[in-house]
Amino acid sequence: MNRCRAGAARAAVHRSSWEELNPPIPTYGEHLPDGSGIELVRDASDLTKTKLLLRAGERVTIEHEICTDTCRFVPADLNSALLRQLHLPVKDLPYGTTSALVGQIASTLMQASELGADIAFLVAVFAIASFFSDCLLTPLCLCLIGCANAEARSLLRVLSWFCRHPVLLVDHAGIDQLPENLTATRFLYAPKPSAKLRKLVANLQAFDFGVIRKGSLRENRGAVVIYSGSTGVGCGFEDASLRVPVVSARRLLRPGDEECYRDIADEIRAKLLNYRLMHYDNVKRSEFDVTGLTGPIRELALGLGACLIDASELQDRLIALLRVPDESVRMERSAEMAPVLESLLVFCHERKTAVHVGEIAKTGNDILSARGEWTKLSPKEVGHKLGLLGLQTARLDADGRGLKLTRAVCARIHQLAKDYGVPAALEKGLPGCPDCKQFFDQQSNSARGARDAHRARKNSGRKINEAHPA
Ligand SMILES: [Zn+2]
């Protein structure tokens, strides 16, 4: 008995010296090198307090303090308002299959907010992706598009039920002052967004890039959901975002709704936590790729698709639905750059060696007016668009700045016209123009390739049918 006490005392002394050497580390969550994860949860016996959940494979521990071989983790302090907003679950629950989880979130969204099936599916995938925003290289942004303030507030609240660590904020106040290591999903209500908010939101798009504030580096992490009224955020933010329409007829959240959906929302959050803990490394190592979509939408598709584990049918549906906004982004980009690029092609085909910015603007305006457009391009706007296209102007002579049309520059202009899908520019091409010829050679090669592939598929299909006659 005494020996036991002496042993227990030695263990206590040993433990207290280990604790002195390892002061507690406050945390909002950790992903450990052995693949296990620590997450902040609410204390089931006192919902005003937090605990830490450690999941290592199938083993789960929920404690006030989690000790690893080298560290002691304790829950980071949260004030009561932040704790209320974060919607922390008390434990994790088996999520079933990815498809079942997406389906459960989507159907709850459809009931609570009357979203259509396709939009609800996209939002459900976004909610899942928000649980991996700290390991994706993609900025995750969702914009509520429209002008219906009360309906937008309702929808923001409903969406916040399913995203990781949601924080509902008004405009820019406090957006950059959340606790430093807390990866939150910021829900921004800004019917008239301030200049500062636009700047901060534009900064959030540069995922993982930081800003130095009061001598310390703060990195931009976490998903963003924003309602910015009829003004929008601008800076191409909407183009790179998942867009959800918000209309004035949409159902408003009633006082009893949050209570009514509390149990199902709690269950889904516990499943989402489990999904994150089980798949963090899978998402981080994902090789999911997508072709045929353009810049910003492709990046978004990559981020969202990477989070759909063992669910290729869901990835296919995601890509099919993202093709619609991708096409409208493509058309907007094309319409914006077409007059400048078509004007430049005219000068390339005239074999001019240089062209002034003013001449590009004049020819661009002639093209616009021939199409019955009222808008006009100023030389200043043309200079700005040339910069966006990566075509550097230089001072040519006393008449001002312009472009030298070297062979390389003409080839680049043709490539840009093709990339931007400039309509009339390359329909037929100019006989004798080496760049047009190259473009049409490429087109006929790819068409021949497609024909060959089609023929090969037909032949192999015939062989299969011959081998297995019906
Ligand atoms: Zn040409």
Residues whose N, C-alpha, C, O or C-beta is under 5 A from the ligand:
A	BS01	ZN	L430 C433 D435 C436
